[in-house]
Amino acid sequence: MSPLTPYRRLFALPGTRAFTLGNLVARLPMGMFSVSAVIMIASTRGSYALAGAVTATGLATTAVVAPRTARLVDRYGQARVAVPAAGFALVGAMCLVVCVRSGAPDWTLFAAYAATATIPNMGGMSRARWAHLLKGDAAALHTANSFEQAVDELCFMLGPVLAAFLCGSVAPEAGTLVGAALLITGVLLLAAQRSTQPPPRPGNTSGSLVRVPGMPPLLLAFLATGAVFGAMEVVTIAFADERGHRSAAGAVLALQAAGSCVAGLLFGVMTRGASATGPAVSFSGNGTPLDGNALAARRFAVCVGAMAVLLTLPLLAVRLTGSLPVLAGALLVAGMATAPTMVTGMTLVQRRTPEGRLNEGMTLAVTGLMGGIAAGSASGGWVVEHVSPAAGYVVPVAAATLALLIATVGARTGAVLRDHHRTPADPDTTTTEPSREARSAPATAAAAGQASGSD
């Protein structure tokens, strides 16, 4: 079987190509907005400190608003909520451009950028559609989750590069304007695809997902993983700058995203085998069969462990060679653990989130990542400033080690959890009759580069 066959089968399902296209168009700006804002504000107001503070405020506001927006999406439906939410964010982006260009007081920049926090979680909505279409088809759902992670990496690899090009070659406002246009266009295209939209669940939004069994350690692991991404970005930019090649920092970090993108696509194919032929049963140390939650939690811990090990490569590269090209190669290899970690983590989120609240659960995980990115950026920057850029690579290794410890504890917790919520079947533990839709088919800102912002 060709490695592309599982992906061809995904997009043979009616409506999947259309909603994926709209989601791609809307998701690309996710890697553009903060970079564009930093460059636009810094170039017109002459202050990277102000630019960084504005984007940090937007990040904090998003952490508060995004889960609530996602809850509304689950309750009332994607089309009904995503379009007005994106429209409100569009108004905020336009206000930011006007305030910057007109020389409005600095506080107006904070207010305008905070309004963009209503941008819906496009990746979460896309994954929710796949979960709806592929319910009961474990292997196909795993491939879809892997594809979505590869798309995330691609957008956050290309978005900052496109933003930097537009802001530097066209106009400081061009990145924000183009990003806003892409966002609203993509959301409208996605909202038009009603046939693949999960049905609204108006009566299932009570209680905090943070208190759902198994979610606290998982969200903490996402927080620590986000710190890996945030620290790696800041430290790599500082290291490239120290070597006199600051303009190359974006390309070096893009290699890490490229490694993750390729690994994500391969991961979507490589782990289908067991579920394609029959259920694989694993046992705990005392001989008790493990349920799907426990196996998924153990797989997540293994992937986080691989990430922690591979992240020692960039640290060794700068310590032993001090060479930027060697560091680039190390980041390419280290990035290959990112997608498997995120795919298995999001699979756990899907398994542990109550039915009808999937978008909210995944948005909560993304919020954890964002908080970790902010903490990692601050920690990495502190080490760079007070010790050295090379020493800064200890921070992502330490964050990954912390994530591994949390994931290990979570795996032990998962051994006693049972699938008492909706649980999209785990690729390695369940073989279930495919859904009707499936049977109908033929088978955390690098290139901000030079600025200092982060997504």
C-alpha positions as CSV (number, residue, x, y, z in Angstrom):
1,M,0.0,0.0,0.0
2,S,1.2,3.5,-0.9
3,P,2.0,5.7,2.1
4,L,-0.4,8.2,0.6
5,T,-3.3,5.7,0.5
6,P,-4.7,6.5,4.0
7,Y,-4.7,10.2,3.1
8,R,-6.4,9.6,-0.2
9,R,-9.1,7.7,1.6
10,L,-9.6,10.6,4.0
11,F,-10.2,13.1,1.2
12,A,-12.5,10.7,-0.7
13,L,-15.1,11.4,1.9
14,P,-17.8,13.9,0.6
15,G,-17.1,17.4,1.7
16,T,-13.7,16.9,3.3
17,R,-11.7,18.6,0.6
18,A,-13.9,21.7,0.8
19,F,-13.8,22.1,4.6
20,T,-10.1,21.4,4.6
21,L,-9.4,24.1,2.0
22,G,-11.4,26.7,3.9
23,N,-9.7,25.7,7.2
24,L,-6.3,26.0,5.6
25,V,-7.0,29.5,4.3
26,A,-8.2,30.6,7.8
27,R,-5.5,28.8,9.7
28,L,-2.5,30.4,7.8
29,P,-3.0,33.8,9.5
30,M,-2.6,32.1,12.9
31,G,1.2,32.2,12.2
32,M,1.0,35.8,10.8
33,F,-0.8,38.0,13.3
34,S,1.6,38.4,16.2
35,V,4.6,38.7,13.8
36,S,2.8,41.3,11.7
37,A,1.8,43.2,14.8
38,V,5.3,43.3,16.2
39,I,6.8,44.5,12.9
40,M,4.1,47.0,12.3
41,I,4.2,48.6,15.8
42,A,8.0,48.5,16.1
43,S,8.5,50.1,12.7
44,T,6.0,52.9,13.2
45,R,6.4,53.5,17.0
46,G,10.1,52.6,17.2
47,S,9.6,50.4,20.3
48,Y,9.9,46.6,20.4
49,A,9.0,46.8,24.1
50,L,5.6,48.3,23.2
51,A,5.2,45.8,20.4
52,G,6.0,42.9,22.7
53,A,3.7,44.2,25.4
54,V,0.8,44.5,22.9
55,T,1.1,41.0,21.6
56,A,1.6,39.6,25.1
57,T,-1.7,41.3,26.1
58,G,-3.4,39.7,23.1
59,L,-2.0,36.3,24.1
60,A,-3.3,36.7,27.7
61,T,-6.7,37.8,26.4
62,T,-6.9,34.8,24.0
63,A,-6.1,32.4,26.9
64,V,-9.2,33.7,28.6
65,V,-11.6,34.2,25.7
66,A,-10.7,31.2,23.4
67,P,-12.2,28.4,25.7
68,R,-15.4,30.4,26.0
69,T,-15.6,30.9,22.2
70,A,-15.0,27.2,21.8
71,R,-17.8,26.4,24.2
72,L,-20.2,28.5,22.2
73,V,-19.1,26.7,19.0
74,D,-19.9,23.3,20.6
75,R,-23.2,24.6,21.9
76,Y,-24.6,26.4,18.9
77,G,-22.6,25.0,16.0
78,Q,-19.5,26.1,14.0
79,A,-21.1,28.2,11.4
80,R,-23.3,30.1,13.8
81,V,-20.5,31.1,16.1
82,A,-17.3,31.1,14.0
83,V,-18.4,33.8,11.5
84,P,-19.4,36.5,14.0
85,A,-16.4,35.7,16.2
86,A,-14.0,36.0,13.2
87,G,-15.9,39.2,12.2
88,F,-15.3,40.7,15.6
89,A,-11.6,39.8,15.4
90,L,-11.5,41.4,11.9
91,V,-12.8,44.6,13.3
92,G,-10.1,44.5,16.0
93,A,-7.3,44.0,13.4
94,M,-8.6,46.9,11.3
95,C,-8.8,49.1,14.4
96,L,-5.2,48.2,15.3
97,V,-4.0,49.3,11.8
98,V,-5.9,52.6,12.1
99,C,-4.6,53.3,15.6
100,V,-1.0,52.6,14.6
101,R,-1.2,54.7,11.4
102,S,-3.0,57.6,13.0
103,G,-0.7,57.9,16.0
104,A,-3.4,57.1,18.5
105,P,-2.4,56.7,22.2
106,D,-0.6,53.5,23.1
107,W,-3.5,52.2,25.1
108,T,-5.6,52.0,22.0
109,L,-3.2,49.4,20.5
110,F,-3.7,47.2,23.5
111,A,-7.5,47.4,23.3
112,A,-7.6,46.8,19.5
113,Y,-5.3,43.8,19.6
114,A,-7.1,42.3,22.5
115,A,-10.3,42.3,20.3
116,T,-8.6,39.8,18.0
117,A,-8.8,37.2,20.8
118,T,-12.2,36.1,19.5
119,I,-10.5,34.3,16.5
120,P,-12.0,30.8,16.6
121,N,-9.8,27.8,17.1
122,M,-9.6,26.7,13.4
123,G,-7.6,23.6,14.1
124,G,-10.0,22.5,16.8
125,M,-13.0,22.9,14.5
126,S,-11.3,20.9,11.8
127,R,-10.4,18.1,14.1
128,A,-14.0,18.1,15.5
129,R,-15.3,17.6,11.9
130,W,-12.9,14.7,11.4
131,A,-14.0,13.1,14.7
132,H,-17.6,13.5,13.6
133,L,-17.1,12.0,10.1
134,L,-14.8,9.2,11.2
135,K,-16.5,8.2,14.5
136,G,-15.9,4.5,14.9
137,D,-13.0,4.3,12.4
138,A,-10.0,4.4,14.6
139,A,-7.2,4.2,12.1
140,A,-8.7,6.9,9.8
141,L,-9.1,9.2,12.8
142,H,-5.5,8.8,13.7
143,T,-4.4,9.6,10.2
144,A,-6.7,12.7,10.2
145,N,-5.2,13.9,13.5
146,S,-1.7,13.4,12.1
147,F,-2.6,15.4,9.0
148,E,-4.0,18.2,11.1
149,Q,-0.8,18.4,13.1
150,A,1.3,18.5,10.0
151,V,-1.0,21.4,8.8
152,D,-0.4,23.2,12.1
153,E,3.4,23.0,11.6
154,L,3.1,24.1,8.0
155,C,1.1,27.2,8.9
156,F,3.4,28.2,11.7
157,M,6.3,27.7,9.4
158,L,5.0,29.6,6.5
159,G,2.9,32.2,8.3
160,P,5.7,34.2,9.9
161,V,7.7,34.1,6.7
162,L,4.8,35.5,4.7
163,A,4.1,38.1,7.4
164,A,7.7,39.3,7.5
165,F,7.9,39.5,3.7
166,L,4.7,41.5,3.4
167,C,5.6,43.9,6.2
168,G,9.1,44.4,4.9
169,S,8.5,44.5,1.2
170,V,5.0,46.0,0.8
171,A,4.0,48.0,3.9
172,P,4.2,47.6,7.7
173,E,0.4,47.1,7.7
174,A,0.3,44.6,4.9
175,G,0.8,41.5,7.0
176,T,-2.1,42.3,9.3
177,L,-4.4,43.3,6.4
178,V,-3.6,40.2,4.4
179,G,-3.9,38.0,7.4
180,A,-7.3,39.5,8.3
181,A,-8.6,38.9,4.7
182,L,-7.4,35.3,4.7
183,L,-9.1,34.7,8.1
184,I,-12.5,35.9,7.2
185,T,-12.4,34.3,3.7
186,G,-11.4,30.9,5.2
187,V,-14.0,31.1,8.0
188,L,-16.8,31.8,5.4
189,L,-15.6,28.9,3.2
190,L,-15.6,26.6,6.2
191,A,-19.0,27.8,7.5
192,A,-20.5,27.1,4.1
193,Q,-19.7,23.4,4.5
194,R,-22.7,22.4,6.6
195,S,-22.8,18.7,5.7
196,T,-19.5,18.0,7.6
197,Q,-20.3,20.1,10.6
198,P,-20.7,18.4,14.0
199,P,-24.3,18.8,15.3
200,P,-24.7,21.4,18.1
201,R,-24.9,20.1,21.7
202,P,-26.8,22.8,23.5
203,G,-27.4,20.8,26.7
204,N,-23.9,19.6,27.4
205,T,-21.8,22.6,28.6
206,S,-22.0,22.5,32.3
207,G,-19.0,22.1,34.5
208,S,-15.4,22.8,33.9
209,L,-13.4,20.4,31.7
210,V,-10.4,21.0,34.0
211,R,-12.1,18.8,36.5
212,V,-12.8,15.9,34.1
213,P,-10.8,12.8,35.2
214,G,-7.4,12.6,33.6
215,M,-7.5,16.2,32.2
216,P,-5.4,18.0,34.9
217,P,-2.1,16.2,34.3
218,L,-2.7,16.3,30.5
219,L,-3.2,20.0,30.5
220,L,-0.1,20.5,32.7
221,A,1.9,18.4,30.2
222,F,0.7,20.7,27.4
223,L,1.7,23.7,29.5
224,A,5.3,22.3,29.9
225,T,5.4,21.3,26.2
226,G,4.5,24.9,25.3
227,A,7.4,26.1,27.4
228,V,9.7,24.0,25.1
229,F,8.4,25.8,22.1
230,G,8.6,29.3,23.6
231,A,12.1,28.9,25.0
232,M,13.5,27.3,21.8
233,E,12.3,30.2,19.7
234,V,13.8,33.0,21.9
235,V,17.0,31.1,22.6
236,T,17.6,30.3,18.9
237,I,17.1,33.9,17.8
238,A,19.5,35.0,20.5
239,F,22.1,32.4,19.5
240,A,21.9,33.3,15.8
241,D,22.2,37.0,16.7
242,E,25.3,36.2,18.8
243,R,26.9,34.5,15.8
244,G,26.1,37.5,13.6
245,H,23.3,35.8,11.6
246,R,20.2,37.0,13.2
247,S,18.4,37.1,9.9
248,A,18.9,33.4,9.6
249,A,17.1,32.6,12.8
250,G,13.7,32.2,11.0
251,A,15.1,29.7,8.6
252,V,16.8,27.7,11.3
253,L,13.6,27.5,13.4
254,A,11.6,26.7,10.2
255,L,13.7,23.5,9.9
256,Q,12.4,22.4,13.3
257,A,8.8,22.9,12.1
258,A,9.7,21.1,8.8
259,G,11.0,18.1,10.7
260,S,7.8,18.0,12.7
261,C,5.6,18.4,9.6
262,V,7.2,15.4,7.8
263,A,7.2,13.3,11.0
264,G,3.5,14.1,11.5
265,L,2.6,12.8,8.0
266,L,4.7,9.7,8.5
267,F,3.2,9.1,11.9
268,G,-0.3,9.1,10.5
269,V,0.6,6.1,8.4
270,M,3.1,4.2,10.5
271,T,0.8,3.5,13.5
272,R,-2.2,2.4,11.5
273,G,-1.1,-1.2,11.1
274,A,-2.2,-2.7,14.4
275,S,-5.7,-1.3,14.2
276,A,-6.0,-2.2,10.5
277,T,-5.6,-5.9,11.2
278,G,-7.3,-6.3,14.6
279,P,-7.2,-5.1,18.2
280,A,-3.9,-5.0,20.0
281,V,-4.2,-5.8,23.6
282,S,-1.6,-4.6,26.1
283,F,-1.2,-5.4,29.8
284,S,-0.1,-3.6,32.8
285,G,2.7,-4.8,35.1
286,N,0.3,-7.1,37.1
287,G,-1.2,-8.7,34.0
288,T,-4.4,-6.6,33.8
289,P,-5.5,-5.6,30.3
290,L,-5.2,-1.9,29.7
291,D,-8.1,0.1,28.4
292,G,-7.8,2.7,25.6
293,N,-7.2,5.6,27.9
294,A,-4.3,3.8,29.6
295,L,-2.7,2.8,26.3
296,A,-3.1,6.3,24.8
297,A,-1.6,7.8,28.0
298,R,1.4,5.5,27.8
299,R,2.0,6.3,24.2
300,F,1.9,10.0,25.0
301,A,4.5,9.5,27.7
302,V,6.7,7.6,25.3
303,C,6.5,10.4,22.7
304,V,7.2,13.1,25.3
305,G,10.2,11.0,26.4
306,A,11.5,10.9,22.8
307,M,11.0,14.6,22.6
308,A,13.0,15.2,25.8
309,V,15.9,13.0,24.5
310,L,16.0,14.6,21.0
311,L,16.0,18.1,22.5
312,T,19.4,17.4,24.0
313,L,20.8,17.5,20.4
314,P,20.5,21.3,20.0
315,L,22.1,21.7,23.4
316,L,25.0,19.4,22.4
317,A,25.3,21.2,19.1
318,V,25.8,24.6,20.6
319,R,28.0,23.3,23.4
320,L,30.3,21.2,21.4
321,T,30.5,23.1,18.1
322,G,28.9,26.5,18.4
323,S,28.0,26.2,14.8
324,L,24.7,27.6,13.5
325,P,24.5,25.0,10.6
326,V,25.1,22.2,13.0
327,L,22.4,23.6,15.2
328,A,20.0,23.8,12.2
329,G,20.5,20.1,11.6
330,A,20.0,19.2,15.3
331,L,16.7,21.2,15.3
332,L,15.5,19.4,12.2
333,V,16.0,16.0,13.9
334,A,14.7,17.3,17.3
335,G,11.5,18.6,15.6
336,M,10.6,15.1,14.5
337,A,9.4,14.3,18.0
338,T,7.0,17.3,18.1
339,A,4.2,16.0,15.8
340,P,3.9,12.5,17.4
341,T,3.8,14.2,20.8
342,M,1.1,16.6,19.8
343,V,-0.9,13.9,17.9
344,T,-1.0,11.5,20.9
345,G,-1.7,14.4,23.2
346,M,-4.7,15.6,21.2
347,T,-5.9,12.0,20.9
348,L,-6.0,11.9,24.7
349,V,-7.9,15.1,24.8
350,Q,-10.4,13.7,22.4
351,R,-10.8,10.5,24.5
352,R,-11.2,12.4,27.8
353,T,-13.5,15.2,26.7
354,P,-17.2,14.6,27.2
355,E,-19.2,14.2,24.0
356,G,-20.4,17.5,22.5
357,R,-17.5,19.5,24.0
358,L,-14.7,18.4,21.8
359,N,-13.8,21.8,20.4
360,E,-13.8,23.3,23.9
361,G,-11.5,20.5,25.1
362,M,-9.0,21.0,22.3
363,T,-9.1,24.7,22.7
364,L,-8.3,24.3,26.4
365,A,-5.2,22.2,25.4
366,V,-4.1,24.9,23.0
367,T,-4.6,27.5,25.7
368,G,-2.3,25.5,27.9
369,L,0.3,25.5,25.1
370,M,0.0,29.2,24.8
371,G,0.6,29.7,28.5
372,G,3.6,27.5,28.3
373,I,5.0,29.4,25.3
374,A,4.7,32.7,27.2
375,A,6.5,31.1,30.3
376,G,9.1,29.5,28.1
377,S,9.8,32.7,26.2
378,A,10.3,34.6,29.5
379,S,12.5,31.8,31.0
380,G,14.6,31.4,27.9
381,G,15.1,35.2,27.6
382,W,16.1,35.4,31.3
383,V,18.8,32.7,30.8
384,V,20.0,34.3,27.6
385,E,20.4,37.7,29.2
386,H,21.9,36.6,32.5
387,V,24.0,33.6,31.4
388,S,24.4,33.0,27.6
389,P,22.4,32.0,24.5
390,A,24.1,28.6,24.6
391,A,23.1,28.0,28.2
392,G,19.5,28.9,27.2
393,Y,19.1,25.6,25.5
394,V,19.0,24.0,28.9
395,V,15.5,25.6,29.3
396,P,13.7,23.5,26.6
397,V,15.4,20.4,27.8
398,A,14.3,21.1,31.4
399,A,10.7,21.9,30.2
400,A,10.6,18.6,28.2
401,T,11.8,16.7,31.2
402,L,9.1,18.2,33.3
403,A,6.5,17.3,30.6
404,L,7.8,13.7,30.7
405,L,7.4,13.5,34.5
406,I,3.9,14.9,34.3
407,A,3.0,12.5,31.4
408,T,4.4,9.6,33.3
409,V,2.1,10.4,36.2
410,G,-0.7,10.9,33.8
411,A,0.0,7.5,32.3
412,R,-0.4,5.9,35.7
413,T,-3.6,7.8,36.2
414,G,-4.8,6.6,32.8
415,A,-4.4,3.0,33.9
416,V,-7.4,3.4,36.2
417,L,-9.5,5.6,34.0
418,R,-12.3,4.1,32.0
419,D,-13.9,5.5,28.9
420,H,-17.0,6.8,30.6
421,H,-17.1,9.8,28.2
422,R,-17.2,9.8,24.4
423,T,-14.0,8.2,23.3
424,P,-13.0,8.3,19.6
425,A,-11.5,4.8,19.2
426,D,-7.8,4.5,19.8
427,P,-5.9,3.2,16.8
428,D,-4.0,0.6,18.7
429,T,-6.7,-0.7,21.0
430,T,-10.0,-0.8,19.1
431,T,-11.3,-2.0,15.8
432,T,-14.9,-0.8,15.3
433,E,-17.2,-0.9,12.4
434,P,-16.5,2.3,10.4
435,S,-19.2,5.1,10.4
436,R,-21.7,5.4,7.6
437,E,-19.8,8.3,6.2
438,A,-16.5,6.3,6.2
439,R,-18.2,3.3,4.5
440,S,-19.4,5.5,1.7
441,A,-15.8,6.3,0.7
442,P,-13.8,4.2,-1.7
443,A,-11.7,2.9,1.0
444,T,3.9,27.4,19.7
445,A,7.0,32.1,15.6
446,A,10.1,31.8,14.4
447,A,10.4,33.9,11.4
448,A,9.2,36.9,13.2
449,G,12.7,36.6,12.9
450,Q,14.2,39.4,13.6
451,A,11.7,40.9,15.8
452,S,11.1,39.4,19.2
453,G,7.5,38.3,19.1
454,S,6.2,34.8,19.3
455,D,3.0,33.1,18.4
